[in-house]
Amino acid sequence: MTDAERLLTPARRPEDVDAALRPKNLDEFVGQKAARENLRIFIQAAKARGDALDHVLFFG
């Protein structure tokens, strides 16, 4: 195994930057207030049912 193939490395990878830019919760999303509120309701309803959230497609 070469150093380039190591799974653990202290070097920052491009994917790490992408993950840091992604919102961690709904309050961190910018814009589309109505879409955020609908999604919040969908999540709360699924939790109340004790069920998984149906598939959701994000675009844009």
N, CA, C and O atoms as a MOPAC input file, in Angstrom:
PM7 MOZYME 1SCF
protein

 N      0.85000 1    -1.17600 1     0.00000 1
 C      0.00000 1     0.00000 1     0.00000 1
 C      0.89100 1     1.23300 1     0.00000 1
 O      1.80500 1     1.34700 1     0.81700 1
 N      0.62800 1     2.14300 1    -0.90500 1
 C      1.40800 1     3.37700 1    -0.96500 1
 C      0.74300 1     4.44700 1    -0.11000 1
 O     -0.40200 1     4.29800 1     0.31900 1
 N      1.48000 1     5.52700 1     0.13000 1
 C      0.91800 1     6.62300 1     0.91700 1
 C     -0.30700 1     7.23000 1     0.23600 1
 O     -1.22700 1     7.69500 1     0.90800 1
 N     -0.31800 1     7.22500 1    -1.09000 1
 C     -1.45400 1     7.79000 1    -1.82700 1
 C     -2.72700 1     6.97900 1    -1.61300 1
 O     -3.82900 1     7.50500 1    -1.76900 1
 N     -2.58500 1     5.70200 1    -1.25600 1
 C     -3.74100 1     4.82700 1    -1.06900 1
 C     -4.23000 1     4.79000 1     0.37300 1
 O     -5.21000 1     4.10500 1     0.66800 1
 N     -3.58400 1     5.49600 1     1.26200 1
 C     -3.97200 1     5.45000 1     2.67200 1
 C     -5.38600 1     5.98700 1     2.85900 1
 O     -5.78000 1     6.97000 1     2.23100 1
 N     -6.13300 1     5.33500 1     3.72100 1
 C     -7.48700 1     5.79400 1     4.00000 1
 C     -7.48900 1     6.94700 1     4.99300 1
 O     -8.33900 1     7.83500 1     4.91700 1
 N     -6.55200 1     6.93700 1     5.91000 1
 C     -6.45200 1     7.99800 1     6.90800 1
 C     -5.23500 1     8.84700 1     6.60100 1
 O     -4.11600 1     8.34100 1     6.52200 1
 N     -5.45500 1    10.12200 1     6.43100 1
 C     -4.35400 1    11.01800 1     6.14100 1
 C     -4.67600 1    12.39000 1     6.71700 1
 O     -5.83800 1    12.79700 1     6.72200 1
 N     -3.67900 1    13.10100 1     7.19700 1
 C     -3.94100 1    14.43300 1     7.75000 1
 C     -4.17100 1    15.49100 1     6.67800 1
 O     -4.59700 1    16.60400 1     6.98800 1
 N     -3.89800 1    15.16100 1     5.43900 1
 C     -4.05900 1    16.13900 1     4.35500 1
 C     -5.53800 1    16.37000 1     4.06100 1
 O     -6.34300 1    15.43900 1     4.08200 1
 N     -5.87800 1    17.62000 1     3.78900 1
 C     -7.26400 1    17.97000 1     3.44900 1
 C     -7.55200 1    17.53600 1     2.01500 1
 O     -6.73200 1    17.72700 1     1.11700 1
 N     -8.72300 1    16.95300 1     1.81900 1
 C     -9.14400 1    16.51300 1     0.49800 1
 C    -10.20500 1    17.46500 1    -0.03300 1
 O    -10.86500 1    18.13700 1     0.76000 1
 N    -10.39300 1    17.54700 1    -1.35200 1
 C    -11.42300 1    18.44200 1    -1.91100 1
 C    -12.82500 1    18.12800 1    -1.38500 1
 O    -13.63800 1    19.03800 1    -1.22500 1
 N    -13.11700 1    16.86200 1    -1.11500 1
 C    -14.43600 1    16.48600 1    -0.60000 1
 C    -14.68600 1    17.08000 1     0.78100 1
 O    -15.82900 1    17.35400 1     1.14900 1
 N    -13.60800 1    17.27900 1     1.54800 1
 C    -13.75000 1    17.84500 1     2.88500 1
 C    -14.29000 1    19.26400 1     2.82700 1
 O    -15.09800 1    19.65400 1     3.67000 1
 N    -13.86200 1    20.02800 1     1.85600 1
 C    -14.32500 1    21.40600 1     1.71200 1
 C    -15.80500 1    21.40900 1     1.34300 1
 O    -16.57100 1    22.21100 1     1.87700 1
 N    -16.21500 1    20.52400 1     0.43900 1
 C    -17.62300 1    20.43800 1     0.05400 1
 C    -18.49500 1    20.12700 1     1.26100 1
 O    -19.55300 1    20.73300 1     1.43300 1
 N    -18.06700 1    19.19600 1     2.09300 1
 C    -18.84800 1    18.82100 1     3.27100 1
 C    -18.95200 1    19.98200 1     4.25000 1
 O    -19.97500 1    20.13400 1     4.91900 1
 N    -17.92600 1    20.79100 1     4.34200 1
 C    -17.94800 1    21.92100 1     5.26500 1
 C    -18.91600 1    23.00100 1     4.80000 1
 O    -19.41800 1    23.76500 1     5.62500 1
 N    -19.18900 1    23.08400 1     3.51100 1
 C    -20.08400 1    24.10000 1     2.97300 1
 C    -21.55100 1    23.69600 1     3.02500 1
 O    -22.43200 1    24.54800 1     2.90400 1
 N    -21.81700 1    22.43400 1     3.20000 1
 C    -23.19700 1    21.95200 1     3.20100 1
 C    -23.87300 1    22.28500 1     4.52600 1
 O    -23.25700 1    22.17500 1     5.58600 1
 N    -25.13800 1    22.69200 1     4.46600 1
 C    -25.86300 1    22.99300 1     5.70600 1
 C    -26.03000 1    21.74300 1     6.55900 1
 O    -26.23700 1    20.64800 1     6.03600 1
 N    -25.94000 1    21.90800 1     7.85900 1
 C    -26.09300 1    20.78500 1     8.78900 1
 C    -27.53800 1    20.64500 1     9.26600 1
 O    -27.94700 1    19.56200 1     9.68400 1
 N    -28.31300 1    21.73200 1     9.20800 1
 C    -29.71600 1    21.67100 1     9.60200 1
 C    -30.51700 1    22.64800 1     8.75000 1
 O    -29.94500 1    23.44000 1     8.00100 1
 N    -31.82700 1    22.59300 1     8.86400 1
 C    -32.68400 1    23.41000 1     7.99900 1
 C    -32.48100 1    24.90200 1     8.21500 1
 O    -32.65500 1    25.68400 1     7.28000 1
 N    -32.12300 1    25.30900 1     9.40700 1
 C    -31.93000 1    26.73400 1     9.68800 1
 C    -30.73200 1    27.31800 1     8.94900 1
 O    -30.64700 1    28.53500 1     8.78700 1
 N    -29.80700 1    26.47800 1     8.50000 1
 C    -28.62600 1    26.95200 1     7.78100 1
 C    -28.87200 1    27.11500 1     6.28100 1
 O    -28.02200 1    27.65900 1     5.57700 1
 N    -30.02500 1    26.65100 1     5.78100 1
 C    -30.35100 1    26.82900 1     4.36900 1
 C    -30.67400 1    28.28800 1     4.11200 1
 O    -31.34800 1    28.92900 1     4.91800 1
 N    -30.20000 1    28.81400 1     2.99900 1
 C    -30.44100 1    30.20700 1     2.63400 1
 C    -31.53100 1    30.25000 1     1.57100 1
 O    -31.46600 1    29.52400 1     0.57900 1
 N    -32.53500 1    31.10400 1     1.78100 1
 C    -33.59200 1    31.27100 1     0.78800 1
 C    -34.62600 1    30.16500 1     0.82900 1
 O    -34.53900 1    29.24600 1     1.64400 1
 N    -35.60500 1    30.25800 1    -0.05700 1
 C    -36.66400 1    29.26800 1    -0.22300 1
 C    -37.34400 1    28.93600 1     1.09500 1
 O    -37.42400 1    27.77400 1     1.49300 1
 N    -37.83300 1    29.97600 1     1.76800 1
 C    -38.45000 1    29.79100 1     3.08300 1
 C    -39.61700 1    28.80700 1     3.02800 1
 O    -39.74400 1    27.95600 1     3.90900 1
 N    -40.46400 1    28.90900 1     2.01600 1
 C    -41.61900 1    28.01200 1     1.91300 1
 C    -41.17800 1    26.55900 1     1.75300 1
 O    -41.76500 1    25.66500 1     2.36300 1
 N    -40.16000 1    26.31600 1     0.94700 1
 C    -39.65700 1    24.95200 1     0.75100 1
 C    -39.06800 1    24.40200 1     2.04500 1
 O    -39.26500 1    23.23000 1     2.36400 1
 N    -38.34900 1    25.23400 1     2.79000 1
 C    -37.78000 1    24.79500 1     4.07200 1
 C    -38.87900 1    24.43100 1     5.05700 1
 O    -38.79000 1    23.41400 1     5.74500 1
 N    -39.91500 1    25.26000 1     5.12800 1
 C    -41.00500 1    24.98800 1     6.06800 1
 C    -41.74900 1    23.71200 1     5.69000 1
 O    -42.11300 1    22.92800 1     6.56700 1
 N    -41.97900 1    23.49400 1     4.39900 1
 C    -42.61400 1    22.24300 1     3.96500 1
 C    -41.75500 1    21.04500 1     4.33600 1
 O    -42.26900 1    20.04300 1     4.83500 1
 N    -40.47000 1    21.13800 1     4.10000 1
 C    -39.57300 1    20.04000 1     4.43300 1
 C    -39.56000 1    19.79200 1     5.93600 1
 O    -39.52700 1    18.64200 1     6.37500 1
 N    -39.58600 1    20.85600 1     6.72400 1
 C    -39.62400 1    20.71800 1     8.18300 1
 C    -40.88900 1    19.95500 1     8.60600 1
 O    -40.83100 1    19.09200 1     9.48100 1
 N    -42.02000 1    20.27500 1     7.98600 1
 C    -43.27900 1    19.58600 1     8.29700 1
 C    -43.19900 1    18.11900 1     7.89500 1
 O    -43.63800 1    17.24800 1     8.64600 1
 N    -42.64300 1    17.83800 1     6.71900 1
 C    -42.49600 1    16.44800 1     6.27000 1
 C    -41.66300 1    15.64000 1     7.26300 1
 O    -42.01000 1    14.50500 1     7.59000 1
 N    -40.57200 1    16.22100 1     7.73900 1
 C    -39.68200 1    15.52800 1     8.67400 1
 C    -40.38200 1    15.29500 1    10.00300 1
 O    -40.30600 1    14.20000 1    10.56200 1
 N    -41.06400 1    16.31700 1    10.51400 1
 C    -41.77200 1    16.17600 1    11.78900 1
 C    -42.86800 1    15.11800 1    11.69500 1
 O    -43.05800 1    14.34100 1    12.63000 1
 N    -43.58800 1    15.08200 1    10.58000 1
 C    -44.64700 1    14.09200 1    10.40300 1
 C    -44.07500 1    12.67800 1    10.36800 1
 O    -44.63900 1    11.76600 1    10.97200 1
 N    -42.97000 1    12.49300 1     9.67100 1
 C    -42.34100 1    11.16900 1     9.61000 1
 C    -41.86900 1    10.73800 1    10.99400 1
 O    -42.03100 1     9.57700 1    11.37000 1
 N    -41.28700 1    11.66600 1    11.75500 1
 C    -40.85000 1    11.34000 1    13.11500 1
 C    -42.03800 1    10.96800 1    13.99200 1
 O    -41.95500 1    10.02300 1    14.77700 1
 N    -43.14700 1    11.70400 1    13.86700 1
 C    -44.33600 1    11.42900 1    14.67500 1
 C    -44.92200 1    10.05500 1    14.34900 1
 O    -45.43500 1     9.36700 1    15.23200 1
 N    -44.84400 1     9.66200 1    13.08300 1
 C    -45.32700 1     8.34000 1    12.67400 1
 C    -44.35800 1     7.23500 1    13.05700 1
 O    -44.72200 1     6.05900 1    13.05800 1
 N    -43.12100 1     7.60900 1    13.38400 1
 C    -42.09300 1     6.60800 1    13.65300 1
 C    -41.64900 1     5.93000 1    12.37300 1
 O    -41.26000 1     4.76200 1    12.38000 1
 N    -41.70600 1     6.65700 1    11.28700 1
 C    -41.41900 1     6.11200 1     9.97100 1
 C    -40.29000 1     6.91500 1     9.33300 1
 O    -39.96600 1     8.01600 1     9.77800 1
 N    -39.70500 1     6.35600 1     8.30100 1
 C    -38.66700 1     7.07200 1     7.56200 1
 C    -39.31700 1     8.08800 1     6.63500 1
 O    -40.43500 1     7.88700 1     6.16100 1
 N    -38.61400 1     9.16600 1     6.38700 1
 C    -39.08800 1    10.18100 1     5.45100 1
 C    -39.10200 1     9.59100 1     4.04800 1
 O    -38.17700 1     8.88000 1     3.65500 1
 N    -40.15700 1     9.88900 1     3.29800 1
 C    -40.20900 1     9.44400 1     1.90500 1
 C    -39.04500 1    10.05800 1     1.13600 1
 O    -38.41400 1    11.00800 1     1.59800 1
 N    -38.77200 1     9.50700 1    -0.03400 1
 C    -37.67700 1    10.02900 1    -0.84500 1
 C    -37.94000 1    11.48200 1    -1.21300 1
 O    -39.05700 1    11.85300 1    -1.57400 1
 N    -36.90100 1    12.29300 1    -1.11800 1
 C    -36.99100 1    13.71400 1    -1.44600 1
 C    -35.86600 1    14.02900 1    -2.41900 1
 O    -34.71900 1    13.64400 1    -2.19700 1
 N    -36.19600 1    14.72800 1    -3.49100 1
 C    -35.20100 1    15.10700 1    -4.48400 1
 C    -34.93200 1    16.59700 1    -4.36700 1
 O    -35.84700 1    17.41100 1    -4.49000 1
 N    -33.67400 1    16.95400 1    -4.12800 1
 C    -33.26600 1    18.35300 1    -4.06500 1
 C    -32.64500 1    18.72200 1    -5.39800 1
 O    -31.89700 1    17.94300 1    -5.98800 1
 N    -32.96100 1    19.90100 1    -5.85700 1
 C    -32.41600 1    20.35900 1    -7.12700 1
 C    -32.10600 1    21.84300 1    -7.02900 1
 O    -32.89000 1    22.62000 1    -6.48300 1
 N    -30.96600 1    22.22200 1    -7.55900 1
 C    -30.65500 1    23.64900 1    -7.64200 1
 C    -29.69700 1    24.16700 1    -6.66400 1
 O    -29.38700 1    25.35900 1    -6.67400 1

